[in-house]
Amino acid sequence: MVHPSSARSVSARPVLRGTLAASILAAACAMALPAAAQTQIQWWHAMSGPLGEKLEKIAADFNASQGDYKVVPVYKGSYPETMTGAIAAFRAKQHPAIVQVFEVGTATMMAAKGAIYPTYKLMADAGEPFDPKAYLPAVTGYYTDTAGNMLSFPFNSSTPILYYNKDLFTKAGLDPAAPPRTWPQMEAAAKKLQAAGTACGFTTQWPSWVNLENLSAWHNVGIGTLENGFGGFGTELTIDNALTVKHWGALAEWQKTKVFDYGGRQAKADPKFFSGECAMSIASSAARAGVLANARFEVGYGMMPYWPDMPGAPQNSIIGGATLWVLTGRPAEEYKGVARFFTYLSKPEVQAWWHQNTGYLPITKAAYDLSKAQGFYEKNPGTDVSILQMTLKTPTANSKGLRFGSFVQIRDVIEEELEETLSGRKTLQAALAAAQKRGNDLLRAFEKANP
């Protein structure tokens, strides 16, 4: 007689064998079939070193968050190299879906007819949530058309702020908690600092960006007709105006005694501040990490100074940095992935991480609020100055940004003429007149090349 339990065991064996065999067969079939391929999305960018590593982390985190798309970051050199390379690749039909372009390349990208898939349209076509009002107005205003539609996706945005050496302020009897707010105060502080042994009062990075583009926006003064070029072709530069005459004239006078000391283009003035030769510097908010890594003193932060006798100041500053442009001519499935990636980039936690680890602005109000709730600004005093400065007032036609063709070359012209003024080789009037004429000639040439 077979025990009941034994009977159950015996009768179950064929079933178990059958189940096991079926499982093995299913697994074998699955291995034989190709896995569902991810759609790859090329992202050409201009960030190397630590910033490039953080950019790659964002792409890797997005890739890990879902299985349908894989964003592939590709470093393509400097901003100009990346932009011109993408345009050339587009003509050869070997272009990426996404390219990072600096802010002064906006008009050039817009002029590339048929090459751009506007962000607002991309997001609508893909059915992804997209509310332009969620983004900082001073950021999005730079990259919108006259109807308020966002053309590219804000990614890394910065603005110039005042950095100052608190140790030298204390030594000179200045309040280290009270940076100068106006240009006359800058001059007075510089002279006290010099009297206490500091060689130079202040210097600046990016001469045109600080001393013309942001100077003008901060005072609600346009530097070109047709809303600083936002109104389209036919714009004329108006940089030879009362504000620029006043400011450049002051810089030239201060240069004689090193109240102000010119340090060169881009970020070449940084060593003057890092070494303590100059007590103050107006530099990009995204320079914060570099300042803290190189300064051997306590660093203070303040807003850009303004001229108190000029009406309209302070208004709001404008941005530098870059946005992400989407190029046409890629498979439809890639664009679904690009839209999903942009939604991911807009997440408060993603933007807050990027902002806190790079010094760039958060592109959304929610990311700013999250950083505040996390205690980031309390633990890192001064890191919110750039945001407060850019959101001080609602941007106007004069302060939402610039959109001039060939502006990379126009910036070079402006800086050449400023250097002529500071060196005394040209009068202020002659330099400003030359900068305006040469800039307008470049605008007309750009329009002729892009009918």
Sine and cosine of phi, psi and omega as CSV:
sin_phi,cos_phi,sin_psi,cos_psi,sin_omega,cos_omega
0.00,0.00,0.74,-0.67,-0.02,-1.00
-1.00,0.02,0.73,-0.69,0.02,-1.00
-0.91,0.42,0.65,-0.76,-0.02,-1.00
-0.80,0.59,-0.65,0.76,-0.03,-1.00
-0.92,0.40,-0.62,0.78,0.02,-1.00
-0.91,0.42,-0.61,0.79,-0.01,-1.00
-0.89,0.45,-0.66,0.75,-0.01,-1.00
-0.91,0.42,-0.61,0.79,-0.02,-1.00
-0.91,0.41,-0.69,0.73,-0.03,-1.00
-0.91,0.42,-0.70,0.71,-0.05,-1.00
-0.93,0.36,-0.39,0.92,-0.04,-1.00
-0.99,0.17,-0.40,0.92,-0.13,-0.99
-0.85,0.52,-0.72,0.69,0.00,-1.00
-0.88,0.47,-0.57,0.82,0.02,-1.00
-0.91,0.42,-0.70,0.71,0.00,-1.00
-0.88,0.47,-0.66,0.75,0.02,-1.00
-0.89,0.46,-0.67,0.75,-0.02,-1.00
-0.91,0.42,-0.64,0.76,0.01,-1.00
-0.91,0.42,-0.68,0.73,0.01,-1.00
-0.89,0.45,-0.68,0.73,0.00,-1.00
-0.89,0.45,-0.64,0.77,0.01,-1.00
-0.90,0.44,-0.64,0.77,0.00,-1.00
-0.90,0.43,-0.68,0.73,0.00,-1.00
-0.90,0.44,-0.68,0.73,0.00,-1.00
-0.89,0.46,-0.67,0.74,-0.01,-1.00
-0.90,0.44,-0.66,0.75,0.01,-1.00
-0.90,0.43,-0.64,0.77,0.01,-1.00
-0.90,0.44,-0.66,0.75,0.01,-1.00
-0.90,0.44,-0.65,0.76,-0.01,-1.00
-0.90,0.44,-0.63,0.78,0.01,-1.00
-0.93,0.37,-0.53,0.85,-0.04,-1.00
-0.96,0.28,-0.49,0.87,-0.01,-1.00
-0.99,0.14,0.63,-0.78,0.04,-1.00
-0.92,0.38,0.63,-0.77,0.03,-1.00
-0.93,0.38,0.47,-0.88,0.03,-1.00
-0.86,0.50,0.87,-0.49,-0.10,-1.00
-0.96,0.28,0.67,-0.74,0.11,-0.99
-0.97,0.25,0.57,-0.82,0.10,-0.99
-0.99,0.14,0.87,-0.49,-0.02,-1.00
-1.00,0.05,0.64,-0.77,-0.02,-1.00
-0.81,-0.59,0.91,-0.41,0.01,-1.00
-0.98,0.20,0.73,-0.69,0.02,-1.00
-0.81,-0.59,0.97,-0.25,0.04,-1.00
-1.00,0.08,0.72,-0.69,-0.07,-1.00
-0.61,-0.79,0.10,-0.99,-0.11,-0.99
-0.84,-0.55,0.45,0.89,-0.06,-1.00
-0.94,-0.35,0.84,-0.54,0.05,-1.00
-0.91,-0.40,0.02,-1.00,0.06,-1.00
0.87,0.49,-0.55,-0.84,-0.05,-1.00
-0.85,0.53,-0.62,0.78,0.02,-1.00
-0.91,0.41,-0.63,0.77,0.05,-1.00
-0.89,0.46,-0.62,0.78,0.02,-1.00
-0.90,0.43,-0.63,0.77,0.01,-1.00
-0.94,0.34,-0.59,0.80,0.08,-1.00
-0.88,0.47,-0.70,0.71,-0.01,-1.00
-0.91,0.42,-0.54,0.84,0.04,-1.00
-0.91,0.41,-0.64,0.77,0.04,-1.00
-0.87,0.49,-0.70,0.71,0.01,-1.00
-0.90,0.45,-0.69,0.73,-0.01,-1.00
-0.90,0.44,-0.63,0.78,0.01,-1.00
-0.92,0.39,-0.63,0.78,0.07,-1.00
-0.90,0.44,-0.69,0.72,-0.01,-1.00
-0.87,0.49,-0.60,0.80,-0.01,-1.00
-0.97,0.25,-0.31,0.95,-0.08,-1.00
-0.99,0.15,-0.22,0.98,-0.01,-1.00
-0.39,-0.92,0.21,-0.98,-0.10,-1.00
-0.90,-0.43,0.06,1.00,-0.09,-1.00
-1.00,0.03,-0.51,0.86,-0.13,-0.99
-0.75,-0.66,0.50,-0.86,0.06,-1.00
-0.76,-0.65,0.93,-0.36,0.06,-1.00
-0.99,0.15,0.80,-0.61,-0.05,-1.00
-0.91,-0.41,0.98,-0.21,0.01,-1.00
-0.96,0.29,0.68,-0.73,0.02,-1.00
-0.74,-0.67,0.89,-0.45,0.02,-1.00
-0.96,0.27,0.78,-0.62,-0.08,-1.00
-0.85,-0.53,0.34,0.94,0.04,-1.00
0.99,-0.14,-0.40,-0.92,-0.05,-1.00
-0.92,0.39,0.15,-0.99,0.04,-1.00
-0.84,0.55,-0.78,0.63,0.02,-1.00
-0.87,0.50,-0.64,0.77,0.00,-1.00
-0.90,0.43,-0.66,0.75,0.00,-1.00
-0.91,0.42,-0.70,0.72,-0.02,-1.00
-0.92,0.40,-0.76,0.65,-0.03,-1.00
-0.92,0.39,-0.56,0.83,0.04,-1.00
-0.91,0.42,-0.64,0.77,0.01,-1.00
-0.93,0.37,-0.63,0.78,0.02,-1.00
-0.91,0.42,-0.68,0.74,0.04,-1.00
-0.90,0.43,-0.65,0.76,0.01,-1.00
-0.92,0.40,-0.56,0.83,0.02,-1.00
-0.90,0.45,-0.67,0.74,0.01,-1.00
-0.90,0.43,-0.52,0.86,0.01,-1.00
-1.00,0.00,0.05,1.00,-0.01,-1.00
0.85,0.53,0.63,0.78,0.05,-1.00
-0.76,-0.65,0.60,0.80,-0.14,-0.99
-1.00,-0.09,0.30,-0.95,0.06,-1.00
-0.99,0.12,0.14,-0.99,0.11,-0.99
-0.98,0.20,-0.58,0.82,-0.07,-1.00
-0.82,-0.58,0.69,-0.73,0.11,-0.99
-0.70,-0.71,0.68,-0.73,0.04,-1.00
-1.00,0.05,0.83,-0.55,-0.05,-1.00
-0.79,-0.62,0.73,-0.69,0.01,-1.00
-0.94,0.35,0.31,-0.95,-0.21,-0.98
-0.88,0.47,-0.53,0.85,-0.03,-1.00
-0.98,0.22,-0.07,1.00,0.08,-1.00
-1.00,-0.04,0.05,1.00,-0.08,-1.00
-0.84,0.54,-0.76,0.65,-0.03,-1.00
-0.90,0.44,-0.59,0.81,0.03,-1.00
-0.90,0.43,-0.68,0.74,0.02,-1.00
-0.91,0.41,-0.66,0.75,0.01,-1.00
-0.89,0.45,-0.54,0.84,-0.03,-1.00
-0.98,0.22,-0.20,0.98,0.02,-1.00
-0.98,0.21,0.98,0.18,-0.13,-0.99
-0.84,0.54,0.76,-0.65,0.04,-1.00
0.98,0.18,-0.07,1.00,-0.06,-1.00
-1.00,-0.06,-0.29,0.96,-0.15,-0.99
-0.95,-0.31,0.73,-0.68,0.13,-0.99
-0.97,-0.24,0.98,-0.18,-0.10,-0.99
-0.83,0.55,0.63,-0.77,-0.06,-1.00
-0.85,0.52,-0.70,0.72,-0.04,-1.00
-0.88,0.48,-0.59,0.81,0.01,-1.00
-0.97,0.26,-0.67,0.74,0.04,-1.00
-0.82,0.57,-0.75,0.66,-0.06,-1.00
-0.92,0.40,-0.62,0.78,0.03,-1.00
-0.92,0.39,-0.70,0.72,-0.01,-1.00
-0.89,0.45,-0.56,0.83,-0.03,-1.00
-1.00,0.06,-0.12,0.99,-0.01,-1.00
0.94,0.33,0.41,0.91,0.02,-1.00
-1.00,0.01,0.60,-0.80,0.03,-1.00
-0.90,0.44,0.73,-0.68,-0.05,-1.00
-0.40,-0.92,0.95,-0.31,0.00,-1.00
-0.86,-0.51,0.97,-0.26,-0.02,-1.00
-0.82,0.57,-0.45,0.89,-0.02,-1.00
-0.94,0.35,-0.25,0.97,0.02,-1.00
-0.97,0.24,-0.27,0.96,-0.07,-1.00
-0.99,-0.12,0.41,-0.91,0.00,-1.00
-0.89,0.46,0.82,-0.58,-0.07,-1.00
-0.85,0.53,-0.62,0.79,-0.03,-1.00
-0.94,0.35,-0.32,0.95,0.08,-1.00
-1.00,0.07,-0.80,0.60,-0.09,-1.00
-0.93,0.37,-0.49,0.87,-0.02,-1.00
-0.86,0.52,-0.50,0.87,-0.02,-1.00
-0.92,0.38,-0.47,0.88,-0.16,-0.99
-0.89,-0.45,0.42,0.91,0.04,-1.00
-0.93,-0.37,0.37,-0.93,0.08,-1.00
-1.00,0.06,-0.05,-1.00,-0.08,-1.00
-0.92,0.40,-0.30,0.95,0.05,-1.00
-1.00,-0.01,0.00,1.00,0.03,-1.00
1.00,0.04,0.20,0.98,0.01,-1.00
-1.00,0.08,0.72,-0.69,0.00,-1.00
-0.98,0.21,0.82,-0.57,-0.08,-1.00
-1.00,-0.02,-0.55,0.83,0.03,-1.00
-0.72,-0.69,0.18,-0.98,-0.10,-0.99
-0.98,-0.20,0.88,-0.47,0.00,-1.00
-0.86,0.51,0.71,-0.71,0.00,-1.00
-0.77,-0.63,-0.91,0.41,0.00,-1.00
-0.86,-0.52,0.96,-0.27,-0.05,-1.00
-0.87,-0.50,0.64,-0.77,0.02,-1.00
-0.67,-0.75,0.14,-0.99,0.05,-1.00
-0.48,-0.88,0.46,-0.89,-0.01,-1.00
-0.97,0.25,0.65,-0.76,0.07,-1.00
-0.73,-0.69,0.15,-0.99,0.03,-1.00
-1.00,-0.04,0.80,-0.60,0.16,-0.99
-0.95,-0.31,0.61,-0.79,0.04,-1.00
-0.56,-0.83,0.41,-0.91,-0.07,-1.00
-1.00,0.02,0.97,-0.25,-0.05,-1.00
-0.91,0.42,-0.53,0.85,0.00,-1.00
-0.90,0.43,-0.69,0.72,0.02,-1.00
-0.94,0.35,-0.55,0.84,0.08,-1.00
-0.87,0.48,-0.72,0.69,0.00,-1.00
-0.88,0.47,-0.70,0.72,0.00,-1.00
-0.87,0.49,-0.57,0.82,-0.05,-1.00
-1.00,0.04,0.03,1.00,-0.01,-1.00
0.98,0.18,0.28,0.96,0.06,-1.00
-1.00,-0.04,0.46,-0.89,0.01,-1.00
-0.96,0.28,0.92,-0.40,-0.04,-1.00
-0.93,0.36,-0.19,0.98,0.03,-1.00
-0.99,-0.15,0.05,1.00,-0.08,-1.00
-0.75,-0.66,1.00,0.08,0.03,-1.00
-0.94,0.35,0.41,-0.91,0.05,-1.00
-0.86,0.51,0.62,-0.78,0.01,-1.00
-0.95,-0.30,-0.36,0.93,-0.02,-1.00
-0.83,-0.55,0.25,-0.97,0.03,-1.00
-0.92,0.38,-0.63,0.78,0.11,-0.99
-0.86,0.51,-0.60,0.80,0.07,-1.00
-0.92,0.40,-0.58,0.81,0.07,-1.00
-0.88,0.48,-0.71,0.70,0.00,-1.00
-0.89,0.46,-0.71,0.70,-0.02,-1.00
-0.90,0.44,-0.68,0.73,0.01,-1.00
-0.90,0.43,-0.67,0.74,-0.01,-1.00
-0.86,0.51,-0.67,0.75,-0.02,-1.00
-0.93,0.38,-0.60,0.80,0.08,-1.00
-0.92,0.40,-0.65,0.76,0.02,-1.00
-0.90,0.45,-0.66,0.75,0.02,-1.00
-0.92,0.40,-0.62,0.78,0.03,-1.00
-0.89,0.45,-0.45,0.89,0.01,-1.00
-1.00,-0.02,0.09,1.00,0.11,-0.99
0.93,-0.36,-0.04,1.00,0.04,-1.00
-0.99,0.15,0.72,-0.69,-0.10,-0.99
-0.93,0.36,-0.62,0.79,-0.14,-0.99
-0.70,-0.71,0.64,-0.77,0.01,-1.00
-0.95,0.30,-0.86,0.50,-0.02,-1.00
-0.47,-0.88,0.33,-0.94,0.08,-1.00
-0.67,-0.74,0.03,-1.00,0.03,-1.00
-0.60,-0.80,0.49,-0.87,0.23,-0.97
-0.99,0.15,0.12,-0.99,0.22,-0.98
0.53,0.85,0.97,0.26,-0.17,-0.99
-0.78,0.62,-0.73,0.68,-0.02,-1.00
-0.94,0.34,-0.69,0.73,-0.03,-1.00
-0.86,0.51,-0.67,0.75,-0.03,-1.00
-0.99,0.14,-0.79,0.62,-0.23,-0.97
-1.00,-0.10,0.14,0.99,0.15,-0.99
-0.66,-0.75,-0.85,0.52,-0.11,-0.99
-0.91,0.41,-0.81,0.59,0.00,-1.00
-0.97,0.22,-0.57,0.82,0.10,-1.00
-0.79,0.61,-0.73,0.68,-0.07,-1.00
-0.93,0.37,-0.73,0.69,0.02,-1.00
-0.88,0.48,-0.64,0.77,-0.03,-1.00
-0.89,0.45,-0.43,0.90,0.01,-1.00
-0.96,-0.29,0.16,0.99,0.01,-1.00
0.83,0.55,0.70,0.71,0.03,-1.00
-0.87,-0.49,0.77,-0.64,0.02,-1.00
-0.98,0.22,0.45,-0.89,0.10,-0.99
-0.91,-0.41,0.14,0.99,0.06,-1.00
-0.31,-0.95,0.40,-0.92,0.05,-1.00
-0.97,0.26,0.05,-1.00,0.00,-1.00
0.80,0.60,0.76,0.65,0.04,-1.00
0.82,0.57,0.78,0.62,0.01,-1.00
0.84,0.55,0.58,0.81,0.06,-1.00
1.00,-0.04,-0.18,0.98,-0.01,-1.00
-0.91,0.42,-0.40,0.92,-0.02,-1.00
-0.98,0.18,-0.02,1.00,0.06,-1.00
0.95,-0.33,-0.20,-0.98,-0.03,-1.00
-0.90,0.44,0.36,-0.93,-0.02,-1.00
0.99,-0.14,-0.05,1.00,0.01,-1.00
-0.92,0.39,0.54,-0.84,0.04,-1.00
-0.85,-0.53,0.69,-0.73,0.06,-1.00
-0.93,0.37,0.60,-0.80,0.02,-1.00
-0.77,-0.64,0.65,0.76,-0.09,-1.00
-0.96,0.26,-0.33,0.95,0.04,-1.00
-0.99,0.11,0.97,0.24,-0.07,-1.00
-0.76,-0.65,0.07,-1.00,-0.11,-0.99
-0.87,0.49,-0.63,0.78,-0.01,-1.00
-0.91,0.42,-0.75,0.66,-0.03,-1.00
-0.91,0.41,-0.64,0.77,0.05,-1.00
-0.85,0.52,-0.71,0.70,-0.01,-1.00
-0.89,0.45,-0.73,0.68,-0.11,-0.99
-0.96,0.30,-0.76,0.65,0.00,-1.00
-0.90,0.43,-0.56,0.83,0.06,-1.00
-0.89,0.45,-0.65,0.76,0.04,-1.00
-0.91,0.41,-0.69,0.72,0.01,-1.00
-0.86,0.50,-0.69,0.73,0.00,-1.00
-0.90,0.44,-0.63,0.78,0.03,-1.00
-0.94,0.35,-0.69,0.73,-0.01,-1.00
-0.92,0.39,-0.49,0.87,0.00,-1.00
-0.87,0.49,-0.52,0.85,-0.06,-1.00
-0.89,0.46,-0.54,0.84,-0.04,-1.00
-0.91,-0.41,0.11,0.99,0.00,-1.00
0.93,0.38,0.33,0.94,0.25,-0.97
-0.84,0.55,-0.67,0.74,0.21,-0.98
-0.88,-0.48,0.65,-0.76,0.04,-1.00
-0.74,-0.67,0.90,-0.43,-0.02,-1.00
-0.93,0.38,0.75,-0.66,-0.06,-1.00
-0.92,-0.40,0.03,1.00,0.00,-1.00
0.93,-0.36,0.01,-1.00,-0.07,-1.00
-0.99,0.11,0.16,-0.99,-0.02,-1.00
0.78,0.63,-0.83,-0.56,-0.05,-1.00
-0.94,-0.33,0.44,0.90,-0.08,-1.00
-0.94,0.33,-0.24,0.97,0.01,-1.00
-0.99,0.14,-0.16,0.99,-0.10,-1.00
-0.80,0.60,-0.70,0.72,-0.02,-1.00
-0.84,0.54,-0.51,0.86,0.02,-1.00
-0.89,0.46,-0.60,0.80,0.01,-1.00
-0.99,0.14,-0.70,0.72,-0.02,-1.00
-0.85,0.53,-0.63,0.77,-0.08,-1.00
-0.98,0.18,-0.24,0.97,-0.06,-1.00
1.00,-0.01,0.04,1.00,0.05,-1.00
-0.89,0.46,-0.67,0.74,0.10,-0.99
-0.93,-0.37,0.68,-0.74,-0.08,-1.00
-0.99,0.11,-0.33,0.95,-0.04,-1.00
-0.67,-0.74,0.44,-0.90,0.06,-1.00
-0.51,-0.86,0.67,-0.74,0.14,-0.99
-0.99,-0.17,0.90,-0.43,-0.13,-0.99
-0.58,-0.82,0.15,-0.99,-0.03,-1.00
-0.88,0.47,0.61,-0.79,0.09,-1.00
-0.87,0.49,-0.46,0.89,0.01,-1.00
-0.98,0.20,-0.03,1.00,0.06,-1.00
-1.00,0.10,-0.05,1.00,-0.12,-0.99
-0.82,0.57,-0.71,0.70,-0.02,-1.00
-0.88,0.48,-0.66,0.75,0.02,-1.00
-0.92,0.40,-0.62,0.79,0.04,-1.00
-0.89,0.46,-0.75,0.66,-0.04,-1.00
-0.91,0.41,-0.51,0.86,-0.01,-1.00
-0.96,0.28,-0.45,0.89,-0.11,-0.99
-0.95,-0.30,-0.41,0.91,-0.06,-1.00
-0.97,0.23,0.69,-0.73,0.06,-1.00
-0.95,-0.31,0.67,0.74,-0.02,-1.00
-0.42,-0.91,0.22,-0.98,0.04,-1.00
-0.97,0.24,0.78,-0.62,-0.08,-1.00
-0.99,-0.13,0.71,-0.71,0.11,-0.99
-0.93,-0.36,0.32,-0.95,-0.05,-1.00
-0.75,-0.67,0.59,-0.81,0.06,-1.00
-0.47,-0.88,0.20,-0.98,0.07,-1.00
-0.97,0.26,0.29,-0.96,0.08,-1.00
-0.87,0.49,0.59,-0.81,0.07,-1.00
-0.94,0.33,0.32,-0.95,0.06,-1.00
-0.67,-0.74,0.31,-0.95,0.06,-1.00
-1.00,0.04,0.91,-0.41,-0.12,-0.99
-0.94,0.35,-0.33,0.95,-0.01,-1.00
-1.00,-0.03,0.06,1.00,0.05,-1.00
-0.99,-0.16,0.85,-0.52,-0.04,-1.00
-0.90,0.43,0.57,-0.82,0.07,-1.00
0.99,-0.12,-0.08,1.00,-0.04,-1.00
-0.96,-0.28,0.55,-0.84,-0.10,0.99
-1.00,0.08,0.55,-0.84,-0.05,-1.00
-0.97,-0.26,-0.99,-0.10,0.16,-0.99
-0.48,-0.88,0.47,-0.88,0.05,-1.00
-1.00,0.06,0.19,-0.98,0.04,-1.00
-0.89,-0.45,0.15,-0.99,-0.20,-0.98
-0.98,-0.18,0.30,-0.95,0.27,-0.96
-0.87,-0.49,-0.28,-0.96,0.00,-1.00
1.00,-0.07,-0.51,-0.86,-0.12,-0.99
-0.48,-0.87,0.23,-0.97,0.10,-0.99
-0.79,-0.61,0.13,-0.99,0.02,-1.00
-0.97,-0.25,0.85,-0.53,0.02,-1.00
-0.97,-0.25,0.63,-0.78,0.02,-1.00
-0.97,-0.24,0.78,-0.63,-0.02,-1.00
-0.99,-0.15,0.59,-0.80,0.02,-1.00
-0.97,0.23,0.15,-0.99,0.09,-1.00
1.00,0.02,0.22,0.98,0.08,-1.00
-0.97,-0.24,0.31,-0.95,0.02,-1.00
-0.86,0.50,0.54,-0.84,-0.06,-1.00
-0.83,0.56,-0.60,0.80,-0.04,-1.00
-0.89,0.45,-0.53,0.85,0.02,-1.00
-0.90,0.43,-0.62,0.79,-0.04,-1.00
-0.93,0.38,-0.53,0.85,0.10,-0.99
-0.88,0.47,-0.65,0.76,0.02,-1.00
-0.94,0.35,-0.62,0.79,0.05,-1.00
-0.88,0.48,-0.70,0.71,0.01,-1.00
-0.89,0.46,-0.66,0.76,0.02,-1.00
-0.91,0.42,-0.62,0.78,0.03,-1.00
-0.90,0.43,-0.66,0.75,0.03,-1.00
-0.91,0.42,-0.60,0.80,0.09,-1.00
-0.89,0.46,-0.66,0.75,0.03,-1.00
-0.89,0.45,-0.70,0.72,-0.01,-1.00
-0.88,0.47,-0.46,0.89,-0.03,-1.00
-0.99,0.15,-0.16,0.99,-0.03,-1.00
-0.86,0.51,0.69,-0.72,-0.03,-1.00
-0.81,0.58,-0.66,0.75,-0.05,-1.00
-0.94,0.35,-0.54,0.84,0.03,-1.00
-0.95,0.33,-0.74,0.68,0.00,-1.00
-0.91,0.42,-0.63,0.78,0.01,-1.00
-0.90,0.44,-0.67,0.75,0.02,-1.00
-0.89,0.46,-0.73,0.68,-0.01,-1.00
-0.88,0.48,-0.73,0.68,0.00,-1.00
-0.86,0.50,-0.75,0.66,-0.09,-1.00
-0.95,0.33,-0.47,0.88,-0.08,-1.00
-0.99,-0.14,-0.12,0.99,-0.02,-1.00
-0.83,-0.56,-0.43,0.90,-0.10,-0.99
1.00,-0.05,-0.11,0.99,0.09,-1.00
-0.96,0.30,0.34,-0.94,0.00,-1.00
-0.94,0.34,0.51,-0.86,0.21,-0.98
-0.96,0.28,0.68,-0.74,-0.08,-1.00
-1.00,0.09,-0.21,0.98,0.00,-1.00
-0.86,-0.51,0.43,-0.90,0.06,-1.00
-0.90,0.44,-0.59,0.81,-0.02,-1.00
-0.89,0.45,-0.62,0.79,0.02,-1.00
-0.92,0.38,-0.61,0.79,0.07,-1.00
-0.90,0.43,-0.72,0.70,0.00,-1.00
-0.89,0.46,-0.62,0.78,0.01,-1.00
-0.92,0.40,-0.68,0.73,0.04,-1.00
-0.87,0.50,-0.63,0.77,0.03,-1.00
-0.91,0.41,-0.71,0.71,-0.01,-1.00
-0.90,0.44,-0.52,0.86,0.01,-1.00
-0.98,0.21,-0.08,1.00,0.02,-1.00
0.99,0.17,0.27,0.96,-0.07,-1.00
-0.89,0.46,-0.70,0.71,-0.06,-1.00
-0.95,0.31,-0.53,0.85,0.04,-1.00
-0.93,0.36,-0.63,0.77,0.01,-1.00
-0.98,0.21,-0.40,0.92,-0.05,-1.00
-0.79,-0.62,0.96,0.27,-0.09,-1.00
-0.81,0.58,0.67,-0.75,0.04,-1.00
1.00,-0.09,-0.23,0.97,-0.06,-1.00
-0.97,0.26,-0.17,0.99,0.04,-1.00
-0.98,-0.20,0.02,1.00,-0.02,-1.00
-0.85,0.53,-0.68,0.73,-0.04,-1.00
-0.88,0.48,-0.64,0.77,-0.02,-1.00
-0.94,0.34,-0.70,0.72,0.01,-1.00
-0.88,0.48,-0.61,0.79,-0.02,-1.00
-0.94,0.35,-0.66,0.75,-0.04,-1.00
-0.97,0.25,-0.41,0.91,-0.03,-1.00
-0.96,-0.28,0.27,0.96,-0.06,-1.00
-0.85,0.52,-0.69,0.72,0.04,-1.00
-0.63,-0.78,0.35,-0.94,0.05,-1.00
-0.90,0.44,0.78,-0.62,-0.02,-1.00
-0.83,0.55,0.59,-0.81,0.04,-1.00
-0.95,-0.31,-0.01,-1.00,0.07,-1.00
-0.87,0.50,-0.45,0.90,0.00,-1.00
-1.00,0.02,-0.26,0.96,-0.16,-0.99
-0.81,-0.58,0.21,0.98,0.02,-1.00
-1.00,-0.03,-0.17,0.99,0.04,-1.00
0.63,-0.77,-0.19,-0.98,-0.05,-1.00
-0.77,-0.64,0.51,-0.86,0.08,-1.00
-0.55,-0.83,0.97,0.23,-0.01,-1.00
-0.92,-0.40,0.70,-0.71,0.10,-1.00
-0.91,0.41,0.51,-0.86,0.01,-1.00
0.83,0.56,0.54,0.84,-0.10,-1.00
-0.94,0.33,-0.37,0.93,0.10,-1.00
-0.87,0.49,-0.72,0.69,0.02,-1.00
-0.94,0.33,-0.58,0.82,0.02,-1.00
-0.91,0.42,-0.62,0.78,0.07,-1.00
-0.86,0.52,-0.68,0.74,0.03,-1.00
-0.86,0.51,-0.67,0.74,0.02,-1.00
-0.88,0.47,-0.73,0.68,-0.01,-1.00
-0.86,0.52,-0.69,0.72,-0.05,-1.00
-0.95,0.32,-0.57,0.82,0.09,-1.00
-0.87,0.49,-0.71,0.71,-0.05,-1.00
-0.95,0.31,-0.55,0.83,0.10,-1.00
-0.90,0.44,-0.67,0.74,0.02,-1.00
-0.89,0.45,-0.61,0.80,0.06,-1.00
-0.89,0.46,-0.62,0.78,0.02,-1.00
-0.92,0.39,-0.75,0.66,-0.07,-1.00
-0.91,0.42,-0.52,0.86,-0.02,-1.00
-0.99,0.12,-0.22,0.98,-0.03,-1.00
0.99,0.10,0.10,0.99,0.01,-1.00
-0.96,0.27,-0.37,0.93,0.05,-1.00
-0.70,-0.72,0.50,-0.86,0.12,-0.99
-0.95,0.33,0.37,-0.93,0.03,-1.00
-0.84,0.54,-0.69,0.72,-0.04,-1.00
-0.89,0.45,-0.69,0.73,-0.02,-1.00
-0.92,0.39,-0.64,0.77,-0.02,-1.00
-0.92,0.39,-0.70,0.72,0.00,-1.00
-0.93,0.38,-0.64,0.77,0.04,-1.00
-0.89,0.45,-0.66,0.75,0.01,-1.00
-0.92,0.39,-0.66,0.75,0.01,-1.00
-0.88,0.48,-0.68,0.74,-0.02,-1.00
-0.93,0.38,-0.70,0.72,-0.01,-1.00
-0.91,0.41,-0.74,0.68,-0.03,-1.00
-0.90,0.44,-0.62,0.79,0.04,-1.00
-0.91,0.42,-0.68,0.73,0.01,-1.00
-0.91,0.42,-0.58,0.81,0.07,-1.00
-0.88,0.47,-0.65,0.76,0.04,-1.00
-0.92,0.40,-0.60,0.80,0.05,-1.00
-0.89,0.45,-0.69,0.72,-0.01,-1.00
-0.91,0.40,-0.61,0.79,0.02,-1.00
-0.91,0.41,-0.62,0.78,0.03,-1.00
-0.90,0.44,-0.69,0.72,-0.01,-1.00
-0.90,0.43,-0.62,0.78,0.02,-1.00
-0.91,0.42,-0.58,0.81,0.00,-1.00
-0.98,0.19,-0.26,0.97,-0.02,-1.00
-0.77,-0.64,0.91,0.41,-0.07,-1.00
-0.92,0.40,0.00,0.00,0.00,0.00
